[in-house]
Amino acid sequence: MYEHTSRSGRARSTLRQFLDNEASGGLVLMASAVLALGVANSPLAHAYFSALHTNVGPLSIQHWINDALMSVFFLLVGLEIKREMLDGHLSSWSRRILPGAAAAGGMIAPALIYIGFNLSDPAALRGWAIPTATDIAFALGVLSLLGPRVPASLKIFLAALAIIDDLGAVIVIALFYTDELNVVAIAAAGALIAILIAFNRLKVNRLWSYLAVGAVLWLLILLSGIHATLAGVMLATTIPLKLTPGAPEASYHESPLHRLEHILQKPVAFLIVPLFGFANAGVSFAGVTMSVLLEPLTLGVATGLMVGKLVGVFGTVAVMVKLGLADLPAHATWSQTVGVALLCGIGFTMSLFIGLLAFDDPSVQDRVKLGILAGSLVAGVAGYAVLGLIQGKRRSV
């Protein structure tokens, strides 16, 4: 995403490249979601849903997208988390504290709101994590529409918060959305992870070595009962960042992690994530009534995203600043911070992903999708309005 600020000659261009990629990718993702909704409510709907459920080999097309292609997305997420934690904007506790606390608040509050709506329905409670996620591509895509009216520090804050949020989502998926386990497959996967760690310790820099073992690791994780996409995160943790004291700048940016991250950024942003959105955002509005929109599950998801993220993120930031534990991002106002907190309620990609893991019933999944779409739409429009209409005022709270 963006490099450590000490590498000043490269930092700004890399940061700009990341933000531009994410922002542009977010706009493509928006278009794919709109297209999916249009197709799902058109005469092409039958062909759309039939194609997604057509088997190619052992998996349907939709499962190939959700389990295989999204593993590449999670690989990129893992690479970004590792680099930011070791040598980026999250490399010290002073840098982690505000986005980290805000991310935690932004996960807890939406979960509590969802649980409050669905407390009387034990089956629905399985979806408690759906509104806890922030879609960085969508959120930065909205920010990109505002141009220079939003200070760069807030964009960095949002990106850092979303990275920690992604880490939280990965942990939640691993702990709470894992099926019955295949011990043999897990043991074999553990052996491969040990091999990958050995590659790292032996300073193996050939990417193909890691990727070849990673492909087999994905298959074993798929068979293990753990969701296959987590193989991407596991693989990412072993890719060498190769930070050696006094290493020349060129050597640093040619490390296996940086090379793989650079290779994956555009395909993930412009192909994989939009394809996931197109395959999963399509929901038919036929038979959707006000009573469906007001069901506890749908309301819990939508309100968790719209209100929970605002309360959790902004409330945590306000408490941290008032207690003197952190400062607002440079040149940002309280009003702008409210706007960014609202944008955190855009939970599209990861929320959809968790929703599909939480529920198998297609009718329940449709209600989840309605809640995600409604909550993300309102949060995105509200965040854009706040950031677009409110000029930088003197900070006061």
Order of alpha helices (4+ residues) and beta strands (2+ residues): alpha-alpha-beta-beta-alpha-alpha-alpha-alpha-alpha-alpha-alpha-alpha-alpha-alpha-alpha-alpha-alpha-alpha-alpha-alpha
